[in-house]
Amino acid sequence: MADHSWLVVGLGNPGPGYAGHRHNVGQMALAELAHRVSSTFKSHKADATVAEARLSPGGPRLVLAKPNSYMNLSGGPVSKLLRFYDLDPSQLIVLHDELDIPFDTVRLKSGGGHGGHNGIRDIASAIGTPDFTRVRIGIGRPPGRQDAADFVLRPFSGAEREALPSLLSDAADATELVMTDGLVAAQARFHAPKP
């Protein structure tokens, strides 16, 4: 595959029991991307389901992937996919939930720490570097004294569910912009205050 290729990974936990949880918002945003490029997921030997497409005719080649492992074991499938498609960590974009960002907000970064996110920690460990792009999808902090681990494994509230399509669309837009215009341009757009 050419350097005009990207591995885009949506993090979450496997199975229908987890599908609507906050922790799976990365996979929800990945599903939005797959829908936009009219691609369907198929089983892959790297312990993941994968959809391959082009962002646009002649545009970047995409490998959209959902690890079949639990969140904290995401690194193995991601590492195998990078090797299988002969891609560098600089061509990896990971979509994931982020407690430290308010709900309905998307932030982007490359490299840095994992911020306590076990999926990001495992990927950085498995591929040997933290230097990959993250599309951080804000889910906000748990209310009151609720434990963060419980909070991320719960469905979105009714009000959040109403705003969710817009959030997933923003995350997909941000991912596309990273691939077409670069991280700095995507940050300029998505880190600007909302009008």
C-alpha positions, 0 to 999 in steps of 0.5 A: 500500500502507498503512503497515501494509506491510513489505518483508522481504528475505533476502540471499544469492547466487543459484543452487543452488550457493550455496543451502546456504552460510552467506552464504545464511542470510538467504534460508533464514530468508525461506523459513521466513517464506514457508512460514508464510504459505503464499506462493510466490515469483514473478519480479518486474521489480525483479530479484528473486523476490517473495512477497506475503501477510498476516502474519495475517488483517487483519495487516501486508501482507508483500512477501518478496523475494530479490534475483536479484543477487549479495550485494554488488549487493543494493541495486539490487533493494531500491531498485527494490522500495521504489519499486515498492511505495511503501514507506519505508526504515523499512518495510524489514527485511533478514535477513542472516548475521553473522560477529560474532554466535555461531552459533545467535543472532539479534540485531536493530538499526536503522541503524548501520554495515554491519560489513563486510557487502557486502550491507548496505553496498550496500543503504544506499548504494542507498537513501541511508540506513542506517536500516532494520531488520536481523535479524542471523543469527549464523554465528560466526567462522571457525575458526583462520586460515580466511579469512572470505570462504571461510567464508561461502561454505561449507555449514554443518557437520553439527552446525550443520545440526542446529541450523539449523531452530531458528535459522531459526525464531528469525529468522522469529519475530524478524522477525514480532515486529518487524512486530507489536510493534516493534523494541524488543519484539523486541530485548527478547525475542531479546537476553535470555540464553537460559534 
